[in-house]
């Protein structure tokens, strides 16, 4: 505010500009405060955990055996009876699917060969050469 005479419009513009900066600053402060709370909470959780570990260790030294983990039974896959058998996905090995995958792989390899050929042509300068004309063109066509 180096100017001594400011108009009402200039003052209103400056106020709106500073309010925008204030909102951005308050948002940044809120984010930092939330992050600080998360870190403080994590440290508090870590501070609570060691005494529990020490108590377990004391119990083991006193001869108290911890409980074994509960056995987990395998859960059978659920088959929905509403889905007709021909729509259920049970066999992923299809000769048609294998053929399509092979075609896609071949196309991918062909594209890679094309990219490599283009890159080599650029490096060797073949793309910047002028086309052949006259006797040189006829000789190239005839393979001489």
Order of alpha helices (4+ residues) and beta strands (2+ residues): alpha-alpha-alpha
